[in-house]
Amino acid sequence: MINGSGLSVAVIGCGYWGSKHVRVLHSTDGVEQVVLVDAQEKRLEQLSRIYPAALRFSTLRAALPHIDAAVIATPPTSHVPVALEAIAAGKHVLVEKPLAINSAGARQLIDAADSARVTLMVGHTFEYNAAVWKLRELIHSQSLGEIYYLDSARLNLGLYQSDVNVILDLAPHDISIINHVLGETPRAVQAWASRHAHPRFEDVAYLRLFYDDERLSANVHVSWLDPCKVRRATAVGSEKMAVYDDLATEERIRVLDRGVRPPLPDDDLTQPPMSYRYGDITAPFVVPDEPLSVQDRHFVECIATHTAPNTDGACGLAVVEVLECAQLSLQLGRPVLLEELAAEARTRIPSGSLHVVGSRPWLRDHTTARWDSARHQERQPAQAAGASV
Ligand SMILES: NC(=O)c1ccc[n+]([C@@H]2O[C@H](COP(=O)([O-])OP(=O)(O)OC[C@H]3O[C@@H](n4cnc5c(N)ncnc54)[C@H](O)[C@@H]3O)[C@@H](O)[C@H]2O)c1
C-alpha cells in the first residue's frame, strides 16, 4: 500500500456521481486516503471545502504515484482510455457504468487487467442493492411462478449527457438489473429510439430483450424527456407479480398475488375469456444499506483478498454487448442477435462511434432484415395463455 495500512483510492472525475464516491470512500474500511482528480478546478475546489486534507490533482497521471486504486467516474466515452492508463500503472480500477461504449473497449479492459493482475470492477450499483437481490430471490425461488416478462422504466426530465445517448446513459442500470435477476443474458435485442430535444443524441428509447426461452422477454423504457420521475422494475409471473419501485421510501418491493387464467378447454365459451385472481399484496423486508457503500466496500475487499468482484469485467461486458446490440438495432432497424455482434462490429461500425446513430431509424427500409423474426414473434394470446398456466 502506498500509505502503509490502508488503500489510497483516487476518484477520477469528481462530478455528480464521482462526488458521491468521494463521500462514501471517506467512510469505507480499508481506505486510508481519498485522492481527488478532476480536469475542472472548480470541481476540486468545491470538494476541497468539504475534505480539506484530500490530495487533489487535475490529471490521473499526476495522481498515479500517490494511489493504489482508482474509481473512474468520468463520462462514458473516456472510461476505456482513463482505465487503461490506470491499469498500465498497476492500479486496481472500479469503472463506472457502462464499462465501455462498445464491446471491443470492454474486452480491451478485461485483457489489460488480466495481464497487469489488477482488480477490474464495474459500477453496476443496482447489483449491490438489497431490493434487487430480493427481486432475484423471488424469481429464482419461483415464488412468482414461471416468469412471463420483465418490464423496466427509468424516466425523468433527466440530465442530458454530453457524449452518449439515453440508452448508453440509463439503460446500463436496467440491463444489469435484468441480467442479475434472471441470471442469464439475452439472445437478441431490438431498440427503437428518437431524438426530440437534442440534435445528436436520442433522448427517448425502448429496448426489447429476447431470450433462448422464447416465452420470456424483457422491456426497457428509458427517457430524459418525461414529466414524471419513474424508477420501476416489474416482474410478471404466472402465479404472482412483483414491483420494485426505487423511489418508494418504504415497501420498495411489493409482491402482488394477482394473475389471470385462460379458459380450460371445456370452459363455457359464453363466459369472459380470462378469469382474474386478486389476492394479498405483501412487502418483504429490504435491508436499508446504501448500494454505493456496499459496492465500494466490495471493491476494497476484493483488492485486499485478491478475489474477483461480483461485477467483474465479464459482467460489465455482458451489459455492454446488449447496449451495442441496441445501438446496432437502431442503425439497422431490426433485432440484432448477440452472436452477430462481433462480425457486425468488424465490418460496419467504426470504433468508438457506436453512440452516433441515424435519426428516425424506424423510417428505414426493413426489407433487408436477416434476423429470423418468425421465431420471435409475439405469442398469440391464446398460445401464450395455454403455454403458461
Ligand atoms: N452507478 C450509478 O448509479 C451512476 C449514476 C450516475 C452516473 N454514473 C456514471 O458516472 C460517470 C460520471 O457521470 P456524472 O453524471 O458524474 O458526470 P459529470 O459530468 O457530472 O462528471 C464528470 C466529471 O469528470 C471530469 N472529467 C472528465 N474527463 C476527465 C479526465 N480525463 N480526467 C479527470 N477528470 C475528468 C469532468 O470534469 C467532470 O467533473 C458516468 O460514467 C456515468 O454513467 C453512474
The ligand as an ORCA input file, in Angstrom:
! r2SCAN-3c Opt
* xyz 0 1
  N     -23.707      3.984    -10.927
  C     -24.597      4.956    -10.960
  O     -25.686      4.846    -10.368
  C     -24.274      6.208    -11.722
  C     -25.096      7.340    -11.576
  C     -24.753      8.484    -12.297
  C     -23.660      8.483    -13.152
  N     -22.902      7.360    -13.262
  C     -21.731      7.335    -14.156
  O     -20.713      8.167    -13.595
  C     -19.946      8.774    -14.625
  C     -19.923     10.281    -14.434
  O     -21.238     10.778    -14.546
  P     -21.607     12.204    -13.910
  O     -23.064     12.342    -14.057
  O     -20.983     12.310    -12.546
  O     -20.858     13.199    -14.916
  P     -20.319     14.672    -14.597
  O     -20.237     15.345    -15.909
  O     -21.140     15.309    -13.527
  O     -18.860     14.443    -14.019
  C     -17.788     14.003    -14.811
  C     -16.528     14.673    -14.297
  O     -15.411     14.062    -14.929
  C     -14.450     15.087    -15.168
  N     -13.552     14.581    -16.204
  C     -13.842     14.284    -17.488
  N     -12.785     13.740    -18.099
  C     -11.781     13.692    -17.191
  C     -10.460     13.208    -17.207
  N      -9.934     12.644    -18.304
  N      -9.715     13.314    -16.078
  C     -10.232     13.868    -14.963
  N     -11.494     14.336    -14.884
  C     -12.267     14.237    -15.974
  C     -15.266     16.296    -15.566
  O     -14.543     17.491    -15.381
  C     -16.453     16.172    -14.615
  O     -16.245     16.885    -13.411
  C     -20.599      8.328    -15.937
  O     -19.902      7.235    -16.459
  C     -21.996      7.887    -15.539
  O     -22.515      6.917    -16.399
  C     -23.176      6.244    -12.577
*
